[in-house]
């Protein structure tokens, strides 16, 4: 069963920057890649994704940019497919029933 995920523009930017492969991204590298996003908006979007469980972090609390620099983040593998569908809504997969053919 597919989950319906609605993302804001900042969340989409952050997820695309991290990538959906599930490989770890160091916080310092994430800050460099994010570009022109304001620090407060970046922290708000990141903590929101962590609280929803879409992003996993090795630190318990991420409140400041210094906390982000010292942390490692990755996409939660159980949500990766649904997040990919939410990032590209025009390419949603059609639900196909998998039944055995009788001959």
ABEGO torsion letter per residue (X at the ends): XBBBBBBBAAAAAAAAAAEAAGBBBBAAAAAAAAEABBAAAAAAAAAAAAAAGABBBABABBABAAAAAABBBBBBAAAAAAAAAAABAAABBBBBBBBBBBX
